[in-house]
Amino acid sequence: QALRVSRTRKEKAVVLEKSIINELNKLGMEKSDFKISVINEETEDDYIEINLKKLKYGENGIDSVEFLISPNAGEPLKSLIKIASGGELSRIILALKTILSSKDSIETMIFDEIDAGIGGKVAISVAKSLKSISKNRQVICITHLAQIAALGDRNFLIKKESLNERTKTGIQALNDNSKKNEIARMLSGNVTEISLNHADELISSLNTND
């Protein structure tokens, strides 16, 4: 049974690698490479013998699985958990969750800094991926990008204020009108008639496409 599971893992890893690379391209990481390492470790301690090899085993079988990534062209593949930045890690998780959205049972997902270093069409792709995941579970996303905020079903404004030499963080629920005002500010830095029109167009176009 362990050998059958191992063979299946190795076959499916190749398929998953291609799917993840495809999603990462959409999320602004088009120069990245992604591999899934599935290896069998030999041991002299507690082992199971397969094909004359003494293999380490556990409740999940005989495989040791690790995600490897090269975020930039020309860089060697390294352990994802050791080298990925916060923004990169969020986008990789987003890619995984987009692909596996119908397979896991996690009810709430939180994304922070997922918009680091992106904008334009990539930001729209990220927003649409988040929206797609939200159809099956609750998604909470902290963002500085208007494209992502525009697709939110429920929006809140978080801001810090200094009062009596103390810093306080406040949160305000936004209705449709205040959401449009805030997105206008995110787009241009100021709330003007032009930025409000742009915000209205962005919200309408993204939600219509959805």
C-alpha positions in Angstrom: 0.0 0.0 0.0 2.8 2.4 0.9 4.5 1.7 -2.5 1.2 2.3 -4.4 0.7 5.6 -2.6 4.3 6.6 -3.3 3.9 5.9 -7.0 0.7 7.9 -7.2 2.3 10.9 -5.3 5.2 11.0 -7.8 2.8 10.8 -10.8 0.5 13.5 -9.5 3.4 15.7 -8.4 4.4 16.3 -12.0 0.8 17.3 -12.9 0.5 19.6 -9.8 3.9 21.3 -10.7 2.7 22.3 -14.1 -0.6 23.6 -12.7 1.2 25.7 -10.0 3.6 27.2 -12.5 0.7 28.1 -14.7 -1.1 29.9 -11.8 2.1 31.6 -10.7 2.5 33.1 -14.2 -0.9 34.7 -13.8 0.0 36.0 -10.4 3.1 37.9 -11.5 5.7 35.3 -10.9 6.3 34.3 -14.5 10.1 33.8 -14.1 9.6 31.3 -11.3 10.1 27.5 -11.4 8.4 25.1 -9.0 9.2 21.5 -8.2 7.8 18.9 -5.8 10.4 16.6 -4.3 9.1 13.2 -3.4 11.9 11.0 -2.0 12.3 7.8 0.1 14.7 7.9 2.9 16.7 4.8 3.9 17.2 4.1 7.6 18.5 1.5 10.0 16.0 2.3 12.7 12.3 1.6 12.4 11.9 0.7 8.7 9.8 -1.1 6.1 11.7 -3.2 3.6 10.7 -2.6 -0.1 12.8 -3.8 -3.0 15.6 -4.7 -0.7 15.7 -1.1 0.7 15.1 -0.3 4.4 12.8 2.7 4.1 11.7 5.2 6.7 7.9 5.2 7.1 5.1 6.9 9.0 1.3 7.3 9.0 1.4 9.0 5.6 3.6 6.3 3.9 7.2 6.1 2.9 7.6 9.5 1.2 9.3 12.7 2.3 7.7 15.6 0.3 9.1 19.1 -0.1 8.1 22.0 -2.2 11.1 23.7 -4.1 11.0 27.0 -5.8 13.2 29.3 -7.9 11.5 32.7 -7.7 13.8 34.2 -10.4 15.3 33.0 -13.7 18.7 31.5 -13.3 18.4 30.8 -9.6 18.7 27.2 -8.3 15.7 25.5 -6.8 15.6 25.8 -3.0 13.2 24.9 -0.2 10.1 27.0 -0.4 9.8 27.5 3.4 13.4 28.8 3.6 13.6 31.4 0.8 10.1 32.6 -0.1 9.3 36.2 0.9 5.9 37.0 2.6 4.4 38.2 -0.7 5.8 35.3 -2.7 4.6 32.7 -0.1 1.1 34.2 -0.1 0.9 34.0 -3.9 2.2 30.4 -3.9 -0.4 29.5 -1.3 -3.0 31.3 -3.4 -2.0 29.3 -6.5 -2.2 26.0 -4.5 -5.6 26.9 -3.0 -7.0 27.9 -6.4 -6.0 24.6 -7.8 -7.1 22.5 -4.8 -10.1 24.7 -3.7 -12.5 21.8 -4.0 -10.3 19.3 -2.2 -9.6 20.7 1.3 -11.8 21.5 4.3 -10.3 24.8 5.5 -13.2 27.2 6.2 -11.4 30.5 6.5 -8.3 31.7 4.7 -6.3 34.9 5.6 -4.0 36.6 3.1 -1.7 39.4 4.1 0.8 41.3 1.8 -0.4 39.2 -1.2 -0.2 42.3 -3.3 3.5 43.0 -2.6 5.2 44.1 -5.8 2.3 43.7 -8.1 -0.2 45.9 -10.0 -2.2 46.3 -13.2 -3.3 43.1 -14.9 -1.5 40.9 -12.3 -3.5 42.6 -9.5 -6.7 41.8 -11.3 -5.6 38.1 -11.7 -4.9 37.9 -8.0 -8.3 39.5 -7.2 -10.1 37.0 -9.4 -8.3 34.1 -7.9 -9.2 35.3 -4.4 -12.8 35.7 -5.6 -12.8 32.2 -7.0 -11.6 30.7 -3.7 -14.2 32.7 -1.8 -17.0 30.8 -3.5 -16.2 27.7 -1.4 -14.9 29.3 1.8 -14.4 32.6 3.7 -11.5 34.7 2.5 -10.1 37.6 4.5 -7.5 39.7 2.7 -5.6 42.8 3.8 -4.7 44.8 0.7 -3.4 48.1 -0.5 -4.6 47.5 -4.1 -7.8 49.0 -5.4 -8.2 46.0 -7.8 -8.4 43.5 -5.0 -10.5 45.7 -2.7 -13.0 46.3 -5.6 -13.9 42.6 -5.7 -14.6 42.3 -1.9 -18.1 41.3 -0.9 -17.6 43.1 2.4 -15.0 45.8 2.9 -13.4 47.4 6.0 -11.1 50.3 6.4 -8.2 49.8 8.9 -6.3 52.9 10.0 -3.9 53.9 12.7 -4.2 57.2 14.7 -1.9 58.8 17.2 -3.8 60.1 20.3 -2.1 61.4 23.4 1.2 59.9 22.4 -0.4 56.5 21.9 -1.1 54.7 18.6 -4.5 53.1 18.2 -5.8 51.0 15.3 -9.4 51.4 14.2 -11.6 49.5 11.8 -14.6 50.8 10.0 -17.2 48.9 8.0 -17.7 50.4 4.5 -21.1 50.6 2.7 -21.2 50.8 -1.1 -20.7 54.6 -1.1 -17.8 54.7 1.4 -16.2 51.7 -0.4 -16.2 53.6 -3.6 -14.7 56.7 -1.9 -11.9 54.6 -0.4 -11.1 52.9 -3.7 -11.0 56.3 -5.4 -8.5 57.4 -2.7 -6.4 54.2 -3.3 -6.4 54.8 -7.0 -5.3 58.5 -7.0 -4.5 59.5 -3.4 -7.4 61.9 -3.4 -11.2 61.6 -3.7 -12.2 63.7 -6.8 -14.9 63.4 -9.4 -12.4 61.8 -11.8 -11.1 59.2 -9.2 -14.7 58.4 -8.1 -15.7 57.7 -11.7 -12.6 55.5 -12.1 -13.5 53.7 -8.9 -17.1 53.2 -10.0 -15.9 51.9 -13.4 -13.4 49.5 -11.7 -16.0 48.1 -9.3 -18.6 47.7 -12.0 -16.2 46.1 -14.6 -14.7 43.5 -12.2 -18.0 42.4 -10.7 -19.6 42.3 -14.1 -16.8 40.0 -15.4 -17.2 37.9 -12.3 
